[in-house]
Amino acid sequence: MYNIAYILLIGLLTYSGKSNLNITNSLDTSELQTQKVGLEIGDIAPELKFTSPNGKQYALSQLKGNVVLIDFWSSWCGPCRRENPNVVSAYKKYSKATFKNAKGFEIYSVSLDMNKAAWVKAIEADKLNWKYHVSDLKGWNSQGAQIYGVRQIPYNYLIDADGKIIAKNLRADALHVALDKLIKSL
């Protein structure tokens, strides 16, 4: 009887255009549920993988287990450069902090630069002393900006240790307040 129900379910889903769901041989509903990849709070953040200034590839998924700030910016963006001291301050304060449900805090900086030399110079000038700086050097046509629907910079997403979006567009003190809530209290 369960096999007939299973076949009918697959047929219905295929007919309704929803055949891309993760269907298993069991009718256990917990296995039918998957977390949505998207851009809303509660969604799993889409994967990103780009090249650093030194040519190394970094994927966002490499940072799983950490709270991560995905920071979209550019060397030519005045508001980005004015926000960078706040991001640096957050990195200094939280990169050594103990979190409730995460190993630590990392920043995954996605540059919308087109000029590598200007990008590297801005990283050095603004003392953006974290490891994960990436770009495809395509400016507003950046694949990362397209995936994340970035229409203005600076813009950021804060994700938890499981890769789930927990906040968006945090600037100034709002970034620190959001991170403070994730710190393990003594």
Contacts in CASP RR format, 6 or more apart in sequence:
PFRMAT RR
TARGET T0000
AUTHOR 0000-0000-0000
METHOD contacts of the structure
MODEL  1
MYNIAYILLIGLLTYSGKSNLNITNSLDTSELQTQKVGLEIGDIAPELKF
TSPNGKQYALSQLKGNVVLIDFWSSWCGPCRRENPNVVSAYKKYSKATFK
NAKGFEIYSVSLDMNKAAWVKAIEADKLNWKYHVSDLKGWNSQGAQIYGV
RQIPYNYLIDADGKIIAKNLRADALHVALDKLIKSL
2 27 0 8 1.000
5 27 0 8 1.000
6 25 0 8 1.000
6 27 0 8 1.000
9 23 0 8 1.000
9 27 0 8 1.000
10 19 0 8 1.000
10 23 0 8 1.000
13 19 0 8 1.000
13 21 0 8 1.000
13 23 0 8 1.000
21 32 0 8 1.000
21 34 0 8 1.000
22 31 0 8 1.000
22 32 0 8 1.000
22 34 0 8 1.000
23 32 0 8 1.000
24 31 0 8 1.000
24 32 0 8 1.000
35 43 0 8 1.000
35 44 0 8 1.000
35 164 0 8 1.000
36 43 0 8 1.000
36 44 0 8 1.000
37 43 0 8 1.000
37 44 0 8 1.000
37 45 0 8 1.000
37 46 0 8 1.000
38 44 0 8 1.000
38 45 0 8 1.000
38 46 0 8 1.000
38 165 0 8 1.000
39 45 0 8 1.000
39 46 0 8 1.000
39 148 0 8 1.000
39 149 0 8 1.000
39 157 0 8 1.000
39 165 0 8 1.000
39 168 0 8 1.000
40 165 0 8 1.000
41 165 0 8 1.000
41 166 0 8 1.000
41 167 0 8 1.000
41 168 0 8 1.000
42 164 0 8 1.000
42 165 0 8 1.000
42 166 0 8 1.000
43 164 0 8 1.000
43 165 0 8 1.000
44 162 0 8 1.000
44 163 0 8 1.000
44 164 0 8 1.000
44 165 0 8 1.000
45 60 0 8 1.000
45 70 0 8 1.000
45 157 0 8 1.000
45 159 0 8 1.000
45 163 0 8 1.000
45 164 0 8 1.000
45 165 0 8 1.000
46 147 0 8 1.000
46 148 0 8 1.000
47 59 0 8 1.000
47 60 0 8 1.000
47 61 0 8 1.000
48 59 0 8 1.000
48 60 0 8 1.000
48 70 0 8 1.000
48 108 0 8 1.000
48 110 0 8 1.000
48 134 0 8 1.000
48 144 0 8 1.000
48 147 0 8 1.000
49 57 0 8 1.000
49 58 0 8 1.000
49 59 0 8 1.000
49 60 0 8 1.000
49 61 0 8 1.000
49 134 0 8 1.000
50 57 0 8 1.000
50 58 0 8 1.000
50 110 0 8 1.000
50 134 0 8 1.000
50 135 0 8 1.000
50 136 0 8 1.000
50 143 0 8 1.000
50 144 0 8 1.000
51 57 0 8 1.000
51 58 0 8 1.000
51 134 0 8 1.000
51 135 0 8 1.000
51 136 0 8 1.000
52 58 0 8 1.000
52 132 0 8 1.000
52 133 0 8 1.000
52 134 0 8 1.000
53 116 0 8 1.000
53 119 0 8 1.000
53 120 0 8 1.000
53 123 0 8 1.000
53 133 0 8 1.000
58 108 0 8 1.000
58 131 0 8 1.000
58 132 0 8 1.000
58 134 0 8 1.000
60 68 0 8 1.000
60 70 0 8 1.000
60 108 0 8 1.000
63 106 0 8 1.000
63 108 0 8 1.000
63 132 0 8 1.000
64 161 0 8 1.000
64 162 0 8 1.000
64 163 0 8 1.000
65 102 0 8 1.000
65 103 0 8 1.000
65 104 0 8 1.000
65 161 0 8 1.000
65 162 0 8 1.000
65 163 0 8 1.000
66 102 0 8 1.000
66 103 0 8 1.000
66 104 0 8 1.000
66 105 0 8 1.000
66 106 0 8 1.000
66 161 0 8 1.000
67 94 0 8 1.000
67 99 0 8 1.000
67 102 0 8 1.000
67 104 0 8 1.000
67 105 0 8 1.000
67 106 0 8 1.000
67 158 0 8 1.000
67 159 0 8 1.000
67 160 0 8 1.000
67 161 0 8 1.000
67 179 0 8 1.000
67 182 0 8 1.000
68 105 0 8 1.000
68 106 0 8 1.000
68 107 0 8 1.000
68 108 0 8 1.000
68 158 0 8 1.000
68 159 0 8 1.000
68 163 0 8 1.000
69 87 0 8 1.000
69 90 0 8 1.000
69 105 0 8 1.000
69 106 0 8 1.000
69 107 0 8 1.000
69 108 0 8 1.000
69 156 0 8 1.000
69 157 0 8 1.000
69 158 0 8 1.000
69 170 0 8 1.000
69 175 0 8 1.000
70 108 0 8 1.000
70 110 0 8 1.000
70 148 0 8 1.000
70 156 0 8 1.000
70 157 0 8 1.000
70 158 0 8 1.000
70 159 0 8 1.000
71 87 0 8 1.000
71 107 0 8 1.000
71 108 0 8 1.000
71 109 0 8 1.000
71 110 0 8 1.000
71 154 0 8 1.000
71 156 0 8 1.000
72 110 0 8 1.000
72 112 0 8 1.000
72 144 0 8 1.000
72 145 0 8 1.000
72 148 0 8 1.000
72 150 0 8 1.000
72 153 0 8 1.000
72 154 0 8 1.000
72 155 0 8 1.000
72 156 0 8 1.000
73 80 0 8 1.000
73 83 0 8 1.000
73 84 0 8 1.000
73 109 0 8 1.000
73 110 0 8 1.000
73 111 0 8 1.000
73 112 0 8 1.000
73 153 0 8 1.000
73 154 0 8 1.000
74 80 0 8 1.000
74 111 0 8 1.000
74 112 0 8 1.000
74 113 0 8 1.000
74 119 0 8 1.000
74 122 0 8 1.000
74 139 0 8 1.000
74 153 0 8 1.000
75 81 0 8 1.000
75 111 0 8 1.000
75 113 0 8 1.000
75 115 0 8 1.000
75 118 0 8 1.000
75 119 0 8 1.000
75 121 0 8 1.000
75 122 0 8 1.000
76 113 0 8 1.000
76 118 0 8 1.000
77 112 0 8 1.000
77 153 0 8 1.000
77 154 0 8 1.000
79 153 0 8 1.000
79 154 0 8 1.000
80 153 0 8 1.000
80 154 0 8 1.000
81 122 0 8 1.000
81 126 0 8 1.000
83 154 0 8 1.000
83 171 0 8 1.000
83 172 0 8 1.000
84 126 0 8 1.000
84 128 0 8 1.000
85 126 0 8 1.000
86 171 0 8 1.000
86 172 0 8 1.000
86 175 0 8 1.000
87 107 0 8 1.000
87 128 0 8 1.000
87 175 0 8 1.000
88 126 0 8 1.000
88 127 0 8 1.000
88 128 0 8 1.000
88 129 0 8 1.000
89 176 0 8 1.000
90 175 0 8 1.000
90 176 0 8 1.000
90 179 0 8 1.000
91 105 0 8 1.000
91 107 0 8 1.000
91 129 0 8 1.000
91 130 0 8 1.000
93 176 0 8 1.000
93 179 0 8 1.000
94 104 0 8 1.000
94 105 0 8 1.000
94 179 0 8 1.000
94 183 0 8 1.000
95 104 0 8 1.000
95 105 0 8 1.000
95 106 0 8 1.000
95 130 0 8 1.000
97 104 0 8 1.000
97 105 0 8 1.000
97 179 0 8 1.000
97 183 0 8 1.000
98 104 0 8 1.000
98 183 0 8 1.000
98 184 0 8 1.000
99 105 0 8 1.000
99 161 0 8 1.000
99 182 0 8 1.000
99 183 0 8 1.000
99 184 0 8 1.000
100 182 0 8 1.000
100 183 0 8 1.000
100 184 0 8 1.000
101 160 0 8 1.000
101 161 0 8 1.000
101 182 0 8 1.000
102 160 0 8 1.000
102 161 0 8 1.000
102 182 0 8 1.000
103 161 0 8 1.000
105 179 0 8 1.000
106 130 0 8 1.000
106 131 0 8 1.000
106 132 0 8 1.000
107 128 0 8 1.000
107 130 0 8 1.000
107 132 0 8 1.000
108 132 0 8 1.000
108 134 0 8 1.000
109 128 0 8 1.000
109 130 0 8 1.000
109 132 0 8 1.000
109 133 0 8 1.000
109 134 0 8 1.000
110 134 0 8 1.000
110 135 0 8 1.000
110 142 0 8 1.000
110 144 0 8 1.000
110 145 0 8 1.000
111 119 0 8 1.000
111 133 0 8 1.000
111 134 0 8 1.000
111 135 0 8 1.000
111 137 0 8 1.000
112 135 0 8 1.000
112 138 0 8 1.000
112 139 0 8 1.000
112 140 0 8 1.000
112 142 0 8 1.000
112 145 0 8 1.000
112 150 0 8 1.000
112 153 0 8 1.000
113 119 0 8 1.000
113 122 0 8 1.000
113 135 0 8 1.000
113 137 0 8 1.000
113 139 0 8 1.000
114 137 0 8 1.000
114 138 0 8 1.000
114 139 0 8 1.000
115 137 0 8 1.000
116 135 0 8 1.000
116 137 0 8 1.000
119 133 0 8 1.000
119 135 0 8 1.000
119 137 0 8 1.000
122 128 0 8 1.000
123 133 0 8 1.000
135 142 0 8 1.000
136 142 0 8 1.000
136 143 0 8 1.000
136 144 0 8 1.000
139 145 0 8 1.000
142 150 0 8 1.000
144 150 0 8 1.000
148 155 0 8 1.000
148 157 0 8 1.000
154 171 0 8 1.000
155 168 0 8 1.000
155 169 0 8 1.000
156 168 0 8 1.000
156 169 0 8 1.000
156 170 0 8 1.000
156 175 0 8 1.000
157 165 0 8 1.000
157 167 0 8 1.000
157 168 0 8 1.000
158 165 0 8 1.000
158 166 0 8 1.000
158 167 0 8 1.000
158 168 0 8 1.000
158 170 0 8 1.000
158 175 0 8 1.000
158 178 0 8 1.000
158 179 0 8 1.000
159 165 0 8 1.000
159 166 0 8 1.000
160 166 0 8 1.000
160 182 0 8 1.000
166 178 0 8 1.000
167 178 0 8 1.000
170 178 0 8 1.000
END
